[in-house]
Amino acid sequence: MSVNGVQLRVRGKVQGVGFRPFVWQLAHRLKLVGDVCNDGEGVLVRLAGNGGDFTARLHQDCPPLARIDRVETQPFTWADMPEDFTIRHSDRGAMDTQIVPDAATCPACLAEMRDPRERRYRYPFINCTHCGPRFTIIRAMPYDRPATSMAAFPLCAPCETEYRNPADRRFHAQPVACPDCGPQLEWRAGDTIATRESALNEAVKRLKNGGIVAVKGLGGFHLVCDALNPQAVATLRARKQRPTKPLAVMLPDADDLPETIQTLLRSPAAPIVLTPKASLPAFPEEIAPGLDCVGVMLPANPLQHLLLMDCRRPLVMTSGNLSGRPPAVTNAQALEDLSGIADGFLLHNRDILQRMDDSVMDRDGAILRRARGFVPDAVTLPAGFENIPAMLCTGAEMKNTFCLVRGNQAVLSQHFGDLSDEGVEAQWRSALSTMQDIYAFQPDKLVCDAHPGYRAHRWAQEQALLVETVLHHHAHAAACLAENGWPLGGGDAIALTLDGIGMGENGALWGGECLRVNYLDCERLGGLPAVALPGGDLAAKQPWRNLLAHCLAFVPDWQRYPETRAVQRHSWPLLATAIQRGINAPQASSCGRLFDAVACALGIDAQRYEGEAACRLEALASQCAGVDHPVIVEANNLALFWQQWLNWQAEPCERAWAFHDALAKGLAQLAARHARRLSISTICFSGGVLHNRLLRARLRHYLSDFTLLFPLRLPAGDGAISFGQAVIAAARSCSKRI
């Protein structure tokens, strides 16, 4: 038989986003016949004839949550010429498509939920093909209702009609439901149990009266209270044992915020966005003590919209977990773990299959924590990375993510946190297994951090697969390069990698490095000097230990300075002896611990959550940004800095600013000197210290003559380590073919 049609293989983010009904509607508008289906590789379209301008319109009119990576066209022969355009049932096969992240409630569903004439009026689980849960309810692919946690809710006749109608915006929306056939709310508080609208009313009443409510969301639980009630906030902090770590606030609207922040908040990802306090209502200081920003968000699901509508005030929305425990994802876990914190529980009966924290962004759009709304969007590798074998990259110890890489794409997991916590590691292992099942992913090798003490490293070594290791800071730099599209053959760049600590060459502990890097090589050119970490891991929790270490290394007469009183209040002589003898005091060139030392000298001697001292130091510096100062930082020797800084009498905010500015200038001069010496024009930046907005701005200022690459779509911190491991291992694989 002769060719009488065309077949289009559409790859990308094309399942669970209304792509098949879009294709059906487009084909009918163009009067084409054929069919469309989902399968393991994406979407397959078969048309009679040559399709006309169908492919062009496919790109032009693509649905809002979809993304077409490529369309592969080939001739097709119909045995029986179709008479209409239809949607075929999904076929299963090896995965080569993208799973869609959960998406915030769309305007159409929100309007429907608020309309008393609609049958889904005030229904807290309303959704359509343009919004609602996706990844958090998936068991397997292709993405169809039987393979999700919605399988437990058979459709009623009206919902079935919508689900089967290609012209309806709920066509094959897998979570589609209504009050008659879908999930329902339940309120529990002591012996009191309520359901449906009464459950919501009980929760609202408790919140208005200053109570704390555990609310089940899409990817976990939130602990919720009135953000304008200082007593409620203080009670939440006391019960959760979270004395100072900032709390996120959900706003009823964002109309009065700067336009750039509004755009981020109203995106389908609906992230938490760090917003200046000056742009917000006067929240109690207990929301974000000592900081100049508050993490704010808009409602991301219908239940949150209803809570905000009924409470008519901003609400604290913080992770539903005991201090040091992973967030709860099941009703039973929440009732057990949070019973000493919450006054009541607003539950529902739709299972959460994937833990998913709220994503966090800075106000310039830089992602600080990548989770809900972004995961599991795939990242396409830069030019030159092709036909990469399947590799699983296990990431770092803190702020862990893992990464699956195959072909020319990488899929990063959601944020998990600290793998040294057994509960977090258990969630990590479960998600790892699920992701491999969903993507039909069988790795040929494992890639891990070079640090032998990391849980992810030890797990990799226990598997019966080939294992490669990658230096921590090489992974940091490579992740930044790859995110910015640096091609495989792009040559060398200079990298400034600034963080707490990570394993460097020959077992050295790095944290403030200037490197020459490409995807295959990493050479240390210079950086901050190595200083003792007194007490090992305790140095990251007690800033005074770092101030003592810097004083012993660089300030011979340190005891005469009032800035060292915080050290002298402790039993420092014993620790000084341990440092001198090298007892539990490893040397590390840590930029993060330098921030802690300076913060302590300015009276910020608390580290009740990771990075607290550095965050408060940045907030203090922002009060005096731009003032003149005499301070100089020579990156390879901090003695001059400490001498000048300790002897310069100025306001605390001026001294905090001087440190930021001088450090940025010193690091910039180091990077620029090596870049010019090696004829390199590009400098990249990575590491958790680069989450410091003020430091980023000053580095840009002092290095404006160079091409600068900063992380934006992936975190600067350890959340992108797994991606850096992926591109380094992929480059090694490519080099072996040459």
Buried (B, 14 or more C-beta within 10 A) or exposed (E): EEEBBBBBBBBBBBBBBBBBBBBBBBBBEBEBBBBBBBBBBBBBBBBBBBBEEBBEBBEEEBBEBBBBBEBEBEEBEBEEEBEEBBBEEBEBEEBBBBBBBBBBBBEEBBEBBEEEEBEBEBBBBBBBBBBBBBBBBBBBBBBBBEBBBBBEBEBBEEBEEBBEEBEBBBBBBBBBBBBEBBBBBBBBBEEEEBBBBEBBEBBBBBBBEBBBBBBBBBBBBBBBBBBBBBEBBBBBBEBBEBBBBBBBBBBBEBEEBEEEBBEBBBBBBBBBBBBBBEBBBEBBEBBBBBBBBBBBBBBBBBBBBBBBBBBEBBBBBBBBBBEEBBBBBBBEBBBEBBEEBBBBBBBBBBBBBBBBBBBBBBBBBBBBBBBBBBBBBBBBBBEBBEEBEBBBBBBBBBBBBBBBBBBBBBBBBBBBBBBBBEBBBEBBEBBBEBBBEBBBBEBEBBBBBBBEEBBBBBBBEEEEBEBBBBBBBBBBBBBBBBBBEBBBEBEBBBBBBBBBBBBBEEEBBBBBBBBBBBBEEBBBBBBBBBBBBBBEEEBBBBBBBBBBBBBBBBBEEBEEBEBBBBBEEBEBEEBBEBBEEEEBBBBBBBBBBBBBBBBBBBEBBBBEBBBBBBBBBBBBBBBBBEBEBEBBBBBEEBBBBBBBBBEEEBEBBBBBBBBBBBBBBBBBBBBBBBBEEBEBEBBBBBBBBBBBBBBBBBBBEBBEEBEBBBBBBBBBBBBBBBBBBBBBBBBBBBEEEE
